Amino acid sequence: MKLSSQIKPISYLKAHASELIRKLSEQQEPLIITQNGEAKVVIQDIKSYERQQETMALLKILALGNRQIEEGKVRTVSGAIQAIREHRKHRR
């Protein structure tokens, strides 16, 4: 993805909104909108946005797991199974 080809001024967005939306859906690449020559917003199609959000959620889960490992908040598989069994036994 080459971002330099995906930069348009806000005036272009106003004049070509439906065309840009169609292209965003087809190309699935973000579009940078500028105002007074300065990058202001990024627009992207919904499928790409959803994929990005899913990726971010997975990265957060991985980061949390890594932090828990660093803090020593881990159990062996047999220890985890034993804790589950004890928890279930006390619930009865």
C-alpha positions as CSV (number, residue, x, y, z in Angstrom):
1,M,0.0,0.0,0.0
2,K,1.5,3.3,-1.1
3,L,-0.1,6.1,1.0
4,S,1.1,8.9,-1.2
5,S,-1.4,7.8,-3.8
6,Q,-4.2,7.7,-1.2
7,I,-4.1,11.4,-0.2
8,K,-6.8,13.8,-1.3
9,P,-7.9,17.3,-0.2
10,I,-11.2,17.8,1.5
11,S,-12.5,19.6,-1.6
12,Y,-12.0,16.4,-3.6
13,L,-13.9,14.4,-1.0
14,K,-16.8,16.9,-1.1
15,A,-17.0,16.7,-4.9
16,H,-16.4,13.0,-5.3
17,A,-17.8,11.3,-2.2
18,S,-19.8,8.5,-3.8
19,E,-16.9,7.7,-6.2
20,L,-14.4,7.6,-3.2
21,I,-16.7,5.4,-1.2
22,R,-16.9,2.9,-4.1
23,K,-13.1,2.9,-4.5
24,L,-12.6,2.4,-0.8
25,S,-14.8,-0.6,-0.8
26,E,-13.1,-2.1,-3.9
27,Q,-9.5,-1.3,-3.0
28,Q,-9.8,-1.7,0.8
29,E,-7.0,0.8,1.3
30,P,-7.4,3.8,3.6
31,L,-7.7,7.3,2.2
32,I,-6.0,10.3,3.9
33,I,-8.0,13.6,3.7
34,T,-6.1,16.9,4.0
35,Q,-7.3,20.3,5.0
36,N,-5.2,23.3,4.2
37,G,-2.4,21.0,3.1
38,E,-2.3,19.1,6.4
39,A,-3.4,15.5,7.0
40,K,-6.6,15.6,9.1
41,V,-8.5,12.3,8.9
42,V,-8.2,8.8,7.5
43,I,-11.2,7.1,5.9
44,Q,-11.5,3.4,5.3
45,D,-14.1,0.8,4.2
46,I,-16.0,-1.0,6.9
47,K,-14.5,-4.4,6.2
48,S,-11.0,-3.1,6.6
49,Y,-12.0,-1.3,9.8
50,E,-13.5,-4.5,11.3
51,R,-10.4,-6.5,10.4
52,Q,-8.2,-3.8,12.0
53,Q,-10.4,-3.8,15.2
54,E,-10.2,-7.6,15.4
55,T,-6.4,-7.5,15.0
56,M,-6.1,-4.8,17.7
57,A,-8.2,-7.0,20.1
58,L,-5.9,-10.0,19.4
59,L,-2.8,-7.9,20.0
60,K,-4.3,-6.6,23.3
61,I,-4.9,-10.2,24.4
62,L,-1.3,-11.2,23.5
63,A,0.1,-8.2,25.3
64,L,-2.0,-9.1,28.4
65,G,-0.8,-12.7,28.2
66,N,2.9,-11.5,27.9
67,R,2.4,-9.2,30.9
68,Q,1.0,-12.0,33.0
69,I,3.9,-14.2,32.0
70,E,6.4,-11.5,33.0
71,E,4.6,-11.0,36.3
72,G,4.7,-14.8,37.0
73,K,0.9,-15.1,36.9
74,V,1.0,-18.4,35.1
75,R,0.0,-22.0,36.0
76,T,1.0,-25.3,34.6
77,V,-1.8,-27.2,32.7
78,S,-2.1,-29.7,35.5
79,G,-2.3,-26.9,38.1
80,A,-5.0,-25.1,36.1
81,I,-7.0,-28.3,35.8
82,Q,-6.7,-29.0,39.5
83,A,-7.9,-25.4,40.3
84,I,-10.9,-25.9,38.0
85,R,-11.8,-29.2,39.7
86,E,-11.5,-27.6,43.2
87,H,-13.7,-24.7,42.1
88,R,-16.3,-27.0,40.7
89,K,-16.2,-29.2,43.9
90,H,-16.9,-26.2,46.1
91,R,-19.8,-25.0,44.0
92,R,-21.8,-28.2,44.5
